[in-house]
Amino acid sequence: MNLGRKQAHPESGAWTDAMRRAREAIDRADLDRLIDQTVDRVRREKQRGRLAYGWSGGKDSQALRFVMEQAGVDLAVLGMTVGLEWPAMLRWQTDHLPLGCDIIARPLDLAWLRAHPAMLFPQGRYGPHWFHIVQHASQRLYVKRERVAVLALGRRRKDGNYVGPPGEDRYRDKHGTTRWAPLADWTHEEVFALLDAYRLPLPPCYDWPRGYQVGTGAWPARQFTRNPDQGFAESWTIDASVIRAAAPELPAAAAWMARRGLT
């Protein structure tokens, strides 16, 4: 099966099958040739101006990290919230943080979430808004502070990500930040083949319910839930402590626990 956008595959089976098939379908020489071509592009970009990359620990950012490090780029940024992260993810990201990677924490915590209830397991237009207020905002601050000319991201067309106008793999936003996707045309299988060939670790989120569909991010930003009940139920399964900790501050969490007789 040729995988399409991650939104179409909520369960992990299709993704683990793709990772297994990648070992067999992607010739190692072809993979290394693709890596070398991408590394060369990164080196040429580096010559034009100060280059950095965004990192989250997710599968695509791990592949990007490998390419960037091969090209001698060690400037990176990780954007997160100040108080809404999964404890297991925070530990993993801290343990695997790339050398030279700065963490920029946005001032979003339970008090903020209570004041912005639409941002709890958001539906519709509010879902992508998490990326604007966490990752994009952190990246803008970093780019300005470090005088970065271009910020590379692990975005790919096969994942349904925006990488720029048709035929392009970069764009400049209204704030003046230029984002570039050096892996734009990589397939899922090519990413998996790189991860497997070079034994790159993946964070625990991929072992969680709908892990490949949701990916990394703060727990209230959990995407593609049918309703808040699904978001709370999945989060409880992953780590009940985040819901227990939220309940005193967040009425919705306290009410969800009360309806199920949970403590």
C-alpha positions, 0 to 999 in steps of 0.5 A, a space after each residue: 500500500 502506498 501511504 498518503 496523508 497521515 490523516 487518512 491512517 489513524 491506526 499504527 498498523 499501516 505505518 509499522 507495515 510501511 516501516 517494515 516494507 521500507 527495509 525491503 523496498 528501498 535499496 541502501 545505495 538508492 537511499 544513500 544517494 538520496 541522502 547525499 543529494 539532500 545533504 549537498 542541497 543543504 550545504 549549498 543553502 548554508 553558503 547563502 546565509 545563516 541556516 537552522 532547522 526546527 526539531 520536535 523529535 518526530 519521525 520527519 524531524 529526526 530524518 531532517 536532523 540527520 541530514 542537517 548534521 551531515 551537512 554541518 548544520 547544528 543550529 536548531 530550535 524546539 518550540 513547546 509550551 511552558 506547562 502543557 507537555 506530555 511528561 514522557 515526551 518532555 523527558 525523551 526530547 530532553 534526553 535526545 536534544 540535538 547539540 546546538 538546539 535551543 528550547 523556546 517555551 511559549 507561556 501557555 499553561 493550565 490557566 491559559 487553557 482555562 481562559 481559551 477553552 476552544 483550544 482543548 482538543 480543538 476541532 476545525 479551524 482551531 486545530 492548526 492554530 496550535 502550530 501558529 501559537 507554539 511552533 511558528 511563534 517559537 520559530 519566529 522568535 528564534 529566527 529573529 534572535 539568531 539572525 537566521 536567514 532560512 529555517 529548514 523544517 521536516 515538512 513533506 508533500 506526502 504528509 499533506 504539509 504546505 511547503 510553498 507555492 506549486 513547484 517550490 519547497 520554501 515560502 516566506 510568511 507575513 512576519 518575514 520568516 523563510 521556511 524551507 523543506 529540504 525533504 519536501 519530495 521524500 516519501 514516507 518509505 524513504 524517511 522510514 528507510 533512513 530511520 531504520 538504516 541509521 538506527 535513529 530513535 523515535 519518541 514514545 508518542 508513536 506507541 500511543 493511540 493514533 500515534 502516527 496520525 497525531 505525532 508530537 505536540 502538547 497534550 491538549 493539542 491532540 488532533 483529529 479527535 471526534 469530540 473532547 470526550 475522545 481527547 480525554 479518554 485517549 489522554 487518560 490511557 496515555 498518561 492519566 496524570 496529566 488529566 488529574 493534574 489538570 482537573 483542579 484548574 480545568 472544569 472540563 477535565 474535572 467534569 469528565 473524570 466525575 462522569 466516569 467516577 475516576 479519581 
